[in-house]
């Protein structure tokens, strides 16, 4: 999943913008001298949160830090399996209009937005 995210159009666009500003090299996306100077300046100014520079160890004790530090890596191949499952579900939902038609398919579930006329 990490590799997929790195190659996602959104992340690629961020890399292109940083390269256009001269903060990263164009091809290998390594930080330039200007990028390092700007990053140092941001750290000295305190304009970015401390965890940007120090990682999760600078987060205060609590659920956020435990979640970040205790995160388990995604098993190899899980991302590809989830993508295949999503594509299969997309194909199935395209061929079976009862999924999104609200028709007489039966067994449907409601989000509970019904009218109930109770008093407050």
Buried (B, 14 or more C-beta within 10 A) or exposed (E): EEEEEEEEEEEEEEBEEBBEEEBBBEEEBEBBEEBEEBBEEEBEEEEEEEBEEEEBEEBEEEEEBEEEEEEEEEEEEEBEEEEEEEEEEEEEEEEEEEBEEEEEEEEEEEEEEEEEEEEE
